[in-house]
Amino acid sequence: MTLFKKSVFFVALLGAVLCWSADDPKPYVEGDALPNALKFYPPPPDTNSAAFAYDMAQYKWGKSVRVTDTARANLAIAQAVTDDAEMAKMFSEAFGMEISEKNTPASRSRP
């Protein structure tokens, strides 16, 4: 074995030992420091309140818009994709090249 190969082997072995003996990595934010949405969002309004009536009016308005403005509804439906290929097609123009498993430099599969 040449001196170079022995040196590379030793450095690799030393790196493996150092990684193995390292402490467990600490998360960037501890669990108790994460934001709690229940502290930020108010509770839903009482069903007998004006705020609840307003919420219902807004809900009904939203439903009516879907029926009367079909172009807007179709756009919302088209943009509510969860398929990876469809999402890649939507962002390809902004990215400046076609995003696909074949043409994008690296892709990672989901677990």
C-alpha positions in Angstrom: 0.0 0.0 0.0 1.4 3.4 -0.9 1.8 6.2 1.6 -1.0 8.1 -0.1 -3.5 5.3 0.2 -2.5 4.7 3.8 -3.0 8.4 4.6 -6.5 8.5 2.9 -7.5 5.3 4.8 -6.3 6.8 8.1 -8.1 10.1 7.6 -11.3 8.3 6.6 -11.0 6.0 9.7 -10.4 9.0 11.9 -13.4 10.8 10.5 -15.6 7.8 11.1 -14.4 7.5 14.7 -15.0 11.2 15.3 -18.5 11.0 13.8 -19.3 7.9 15.8 -18.2 9.4 19.1 -19.9 12.8 18.6 -22.7 13.8 20.9 -26.3 13.7 19.7 -27.0 16.8 17.6 -29.2 19.4 19.2 -32.2 20.7 17.3 -32.2 24.4 16.3 -35.4 25.0 18.3 -36.3 22.9 21.3 -39.8 21.4 21.5 -40.9 23.7 24.3 -39.8 26.8 22.4 -41.9 26.0 19.3 -44.9 28.4 18.8 -48.2 27.1 20.0 -51.1 28.1 17.6 -53.6 27.8 20.5 -52.0 30.8 22.1 -52.1 33.0 19.0 -55.5 32.2 17.4 -58.6 33.3 19.2 -61.3 30.7 20.0 -64.1 30.4 17.4 -67.0 32.8 18.0 -70.1 31.9 19.9 -72.9 30.7 17.6 -75.2 33.4 18.9 -72.7 36.3 18.3 -72.4 38.9 15.5 -68.9 37.5 14.7 -70.4 34.1 14.0 -73.0 35.7 11.7 -70.2 37.5 9.9 -68.3 34.3 9.5 -71.3 32.5 8.1 -72.0 35.4 5.7 -68.4 35.3 4.4 -68.7 31.5 4.0 -71.9 31.8 2.0 -70.4 34.6 -0.1 -67.4 32.3 -0.9 -69.7 29.5 -1.9 -71.7 31.9 -4.2 -68.5 33.1 -5.9 -67.6 29.6 -6.8 -71.0 29.2 -8.6 -71.2 32.6 -10.3 -67.5 33.1 -11.2 -66.6 29.8 -12.8 -63.3 31.1 -14.3 -62.1 32.0 -10.8 -63.3 28.6 -9.4 -61.6 26.7 -12.2 -58.4 28.5 -11.6 -58.5 27.7 -7.8 -59.2 24.1 -8.6 -56.3 23.9 -11.1 -53.9 25.5 -8.6 -54.9 23.2 -5.8 -52.7 20.3 -7.1 -50.9 17.8 -4.9 -49.3 15.8 -7.6 -45.5 16.3 -7.9 -45.5 16.4 -11.7 -48.3 19.0 -11.8 -46.6 21.2 -9.2 -43.3 21.0 -11.1 -45.1 22.1 -14.3 -46.6 25.1 -12.4 -43.2 26.3 -11.1 -41.2 25.6 -14.2 -41.7 29.0 -15.7 -40.6 30.8 -12.6 -37.6 28.5 -12.2 -36.5 29.2 -15.7 -36.3 25.6 -17.0 -38.5 22.6 -17.1 -38.7 20.8 -13.8 -39.1 17.1 -14.2 -37.4 13.9 -13.0 -35.7 13.7 -16.4 -34.5 17.3 -16.9 -33.8 18.5 -13.3 -30.3 17.9 -12.0 -31.3 16.1 -8.8 -34.5 14.7 -7.4 -35.2 13.0 -4.2 -38.0 10.4 -3.6 -40.2 10.7 -0.7 -40.0 8.0 2.1 
